[in-house]
């Protein structure tokens, strides 16, 4: 059952690998998604903005991760690695 918490963040996992981190706003619409499992225009880790996959991206498409996004990826990765090691 999906929670409907305002401003939530979801991590999508496929098998043993992290695939994406998705941010939602207070109206439960997707704000952005950090892709962890594939490359986009040479960027391994990248962010797409908007409710649809790239509706608010620049003309180049996805963007590099911000400082806050990098911190979130590190936090999630650390938690995931700890869970897998148990």
Backbone as CSV, one residue per row, in Angstrom:
resi,resn,N_x,N_y,N_z,CA_x,CA_y,CA_z,C_x,C_y,C_z
1,UNK,0.847,-1.187,0.000,0.000,0.000,0.000,0.885,1.240,0.000
2,UNK,0.599,2.132,-0.880,1.402,3.351,-1.010,0.980,4.373,0.034
3,UNK,1.970,5.003,0.645,1.668,6.090,1.577,1.457,7.361,0.779
4,UNK,0.711,8.254,1.303,0.452,9.518,0.620,0.978,10.683,1.463
5,UNK,2.130,10.532,2.036,2.754,11.558,2.850,3.200,12.712,1.972
6,UNK,2.870,13.935,2.365,3.285,15.106,1.596,4.793,15.224,1.560
7,UNK,5.338,15.591,0.404,6.770,15.804,0.273,7.592,14.541,0.401
8,UNK,7.036,13.398,0.053,7.725,12.121,0.251,8.816,11.879,-0.787
9,UNK,9.693,10.945,-0.466,10.773,10.514,-1.350,10.723,8.991,-1.415
10,UNK,10.735,8.456,-2.628,10.730,7.008,-2.814,12.020,6.565,-3.470
11,UNK,12.484,5.384,-3.101,13.631,4.774,-3.754,13.120,3.525,-4.462
12,UNK,13.414,3.413,-5.754,13.016,2.247,-6.525,14.198,1.293,-6.592
13,UNK,13.920,0.026,-6.257,14.947,-1.006,-6.226,14.563,-2.093,-7.217
14,UNK,15.533,-2.531,-8.006,15.330,-3.643,-8.925,16.313,-4.740,-8.594
15,UNK,15.832,-5.849,-8.087,16.740,-6.910,-7.655,17.556,-6.436,-6.477
16,UNK,18.869,-6.420,-6.647,19.767,-5.944,-5.590,20.322,-4.558,-5.879
17,UNK,19.792,-3.883,-6.897,20.351,-2.595,-7.317,19.361,-1.451,-7.113
18,UNK,19.885,-0.307,-6.683,19.078,0.912,-6.600,18.897,1.455,-8.013
19,UNK,17.669,1.828,-8.365,17.405,2.328,-9.702,17.167,3.828,-9.736
20,UNK,16.361,4.335,-8.801,16.064,5.767,-8.825,15.585,6.249,-7.464
21,UNK,15.677,7.566,-7.301,15.146,8.249,-6.125,14.162,9.269,-6.668
22,UNK,12.909,9.183,-6.235,11.865,10.050,-6.773,11.300,10.933,-5.672
23,UNK,11.227,12.230,-5.951,10.709,13.230,-5.012,9.295,13.632,-5.427
24,UNK,8.408,13.789,-4.431,7.039,14.229,-4.683,6.771,15.505,-3.893
25,UNK,5.865,16.349,-4.420,5.534,17.597,-3.737,4.352,17.389,-2.791
26,UNK,3.856,18.473,-2.225,2.758,18.398,-1.251,1.436,18.023,-1.897
27,UNK,1.369,18.110,-3.232,0.156,17.716,-3.961,0.303,16.309,-4.544
28,UNK,1.325,15.586,-4.090,1.584,14.207,-4.503,1.924,14.063,-5.980
29,UNK,2.514,15.098,-6.551,2.988,15.030,-7.927,4.507,14.918,-7.915
30,UNK,5.030,14.149,-8.855,6.477,13.970,-8.920,7.148,15.290,-9.290
31,UNK,8.161,15.650,-8.520,8.905,16.881,-8.739,10.167,16.602,-9.552
32,UNK,10.866,15.520,-9.184,12.096,15.155,-9.887,12.441,13.712,-9.592
33,UNK,13.294,13.163,-10.452,13.751,11.795,-10.271,15.237,11.723,-10.555
34,UNK,15.973,11.160,-9.602,17.406,10.927,-9.775,17.563,9.499,-10.288
35,UNK,18.137,9.365,-11.465,18.377,8.036,-12.027,19.758,7.560,-11.637
36,UNK,19.821,6.343,-11.103,21.062,5.782,-10.586,21.597,4.640,-11.431
37,UNK,20.768,4.100,-12.318,21.111,2.836,-12.969,21.429,2.918,-14.459
38,UNK,21.431,4.109,-15.029,21.782,4.227,-16.450,22.390,5.596,-16.728
39,UNK,23.016,5.711,-17.868,23.698,6.942,-18.273,22.806,7.760,-19.188
40,UNK,22.858,9.086,-19.040,22.130,10.010,-19.902,23.112,11.081,-20.362
41,UNK,23.406,11.095,-21.637,24.328,12.075,-22.220,25.629,12.167,-21.428
42,UNK,26.188,11.001,-21.103,27.465,10.934,-20.417,27.406,11.069,-18.909
43,UNK,26.224,11.290,-18.354,26.081,11.440,-16.904,25.531,10.146,-16.317
44,UNK,26.314,9.461,-15.494,25.830,8.241,-14.847,24.696,8.584,-13.873
45,UNK,24.974,9.445,-12.921,23.940,9.921,-12.003,23.388,11.222,-12.582
46,UNK,22.076,11.304,-12.753,21.474,12.502,-13.330,20.051,12.668,-12.811
47,UNK,19.527,13.887,-12.951,18.197,14.216,-12.451,17.312,14.686,-13.600
48,UNK,16.094,14.158,-13.643,15.060,14.658,-14.545,14.058,15.413,-13.680
49,UNK,13.558,16.540,-14.189,12.683,17.415,-13.418,11.264,17.402,-13.967
50,UNK,10.288,17.433,-13.077,8.893,17.543,-13.471,8.087,16.291,-13.205
51,UNK,6.782,16.420,-13.417,5.868,15.302,-13.195,6.107,14.211,-14.227
52,UNK,6.253,14.623,-15.472,6.631,13.685,-16.513,8.147,13.580,-16.495
53,UNK,8.696,12.572,-17.130,10.119,12.251,-16.993,11.039,13.450,-17.191
54,UNK,10.776,14.326,-18.146,11.710,15.429,-18.414,11.008,16.735,-18.763
55,UNK,9.817,16.966,-18.255,9.066,18.139,-18.680,9.715,19.470,-18.287
56,UNK,10.437,19.531,-17.185,11.058,20.783,-16.752,12.581,20.754,-16.852
57,UNK,13.111,19.867,-17.678,14.555,19.814,-17.891,14.981,20.952,-18.819
58,UNK,16.269,21.244,-18.814,16.801,22.233,-19.741,16.815,21.639,-21.145
59,UNK,17.242,22.425,-22.106,17.322,21.931,-23.479,18.270,20.747,-23.601
60,UNK,19.233,20.651,-22.685,20.181,19.534,-22.688,19.546,18.264,-22.132
61,UNK,18.400,18.386,-21.518,17.761,17.227,-20.892,18.042,17.195,-19.413
62,UNK,18.447,16.069,-18.925,18.705,15.890,-17.495,19.852,16.792,-17.030
63,UNK,19.942,16.963,-15.711,21.010,17.783,-15.147,21.885,16.951,-14.219
64,UNK,23.073,17.485,-13.948,23.949,16.858,-12.958,23.326,17.047,-11.590
65,UNK,23.734,16.235,-10.642,23.173,16.296,-9.299,23.639,17.541,-8.551
66,UNK,22.708,18.126,-7.791,23.048,19.243,-6.920,23.758,18.694,-5.680
67,UNK,24.267,19.580,-4.855,24.934,19.185,-3.617,23.975,18.387,-2.727
68,UNK,22.722,18.848,-2.618,21.725,18.171,-1.786,21.367,16.804,-2.361
69,UNK,21.263,16.717,-3.677,20.950,15.438,-4.320,22.088,14.436,-4.137
70,UNK,23.323,14.912,-4.230,24.473,14.032,-3.994,24.445,13.489,-2.570
71,UNK,24.105,14.350,-1.612,24.023,13.921,-0.205,22.931,12.869,-0.027
72,UNK,21.801,13.048,-0.718,20.716,12.069,-0.625,21.154,10.738,-1.222
73,UNK,21.834,10.751,-2.351,22.312,9.520,-2.976,23.283,8.799,-2.036
74,UNK,24.180,9.538,-1.424,25.134,8.937,-0.482,24.406,8.316,0.710
75,UNK,23.424,9.022,1.227,22.660,8.531,2.383,21.912,7.244,2.026
76,UNK,21.210,7.259,0.901,20.435,6.094,0.461,21.362,4.915,0.178
77,UNK,22.475,5.170,-0.500,23.424,4.109,-0.836,23.989,3.468,0.431
78,UNK,24.315,4.286,1.416,24.848,3.773,2.677,23.813,2.886,3.382
79,UNK,22.556,3.357,3.427,21.496,2.570,4.050,21.283,1.254,3.304
80,UNK,21.305,1.303,1.977,21.095,0.106,1.166,22.241,-0.895,1.355
81,UNK,23.475,-0.386,1.350,24.629,-1.266,1.547,24.587,-1.931,2.922
82,UNK,24.175,-1.177,3.946,24.057,-1.745,5.293,22.991,-2.838,5.331
83,UNK,21.883,-2.611,4.661,20.804,-3.613,4.622,21.261,-4.878,3.892
84,UNK,21.953,-4.715,2.787,22.407,-5.876,2.005,23.441,-6.695,2.761
85,UNK,24.231,-6.052,3.611,25.305,-6.757,4.313,24.806,-7.589,5.494
86,UNK,23.547,-7.421,5.867,22.998,-8.161,7.023,22.448,-9.502,6.604
